[in-house]
Amino acid sequence: MKWLIVNMLLLGAAFPAAGADERPLRDCTQGNDGEFKFVREKGGVTLYERWIEIEPGLKVRELKAQFVSDAGPETLLSLLKDVNRAHRWMQSMQEFKMVETRSSSSWTSYTKYSIPWPLEDQDVVIRYQTTSSGGGYIASYQSISHASYPAKEGVTRMKGVSGSWQFQPKTNGQTQVTYLIMTKNRSSMPRWMTDPIIQDNLLDTMNAFNAQANELHAQR
């Protein structure tokens, strides 16, 4: 059951919420419906959360992870598209493909996560859109349907996911990384059971991503 929780969403993070459909959530980089509250810190990554109302009667939890990387914004952005390194930081990732690249600032990826039997594997199609910001980048994303990757029998398709990666350069040459994610997927399990697993998984994922980014930075 732990793996069901751990792999429910993009990049191995799951967030209990209300409802589930294909309507996109609002832009996670805008607005301030509620203040973020500190949750915990691990390995240099700090985790925050807040509950926001995205439409009347529908509140979802948004999680924010922040850390500082030695890698520059260009290196961090390239790592998001790196098919060869995806398995090194995406936990339980079984398959990762670039579905299409519309331009250097817009691409779509497919990810499948391996879940132990008797539970179903899970997959998701994510579209990214990148914009320049303050010398860095914001890569906003959301789950979509795609004709080339329809839902498969025996695999649970993740829906209603959106968020962003933000890479902002610091004056000392390092980069401030902010990761935001929320979803409309509903969890049937109590938060006291799921939250520690969700938090550990997200923190471990961010630390692994940073390790890969720093390794690329050292090679350049």
ABEGO torsion letter per residue (X at the ends): XAAAAAAABBGGBBBBBBEBBABBBBBAABEBABBBBBABBBGGBBBBBBBBBABBGBBBBBBBBBBBBABBAAAAAAAAABAAAAAAABBGBABBBBABBABAABBBBBBBBBBBOABBBBBBBBBBBBBBBGGBBBBBBBBBBBAABBBBBGBBBBBGBBEBBBBBBBAAGBBBBBBBBBBABBBABBAAAAAAAAAAAAAAAAAAAAAAAAAAAAAX
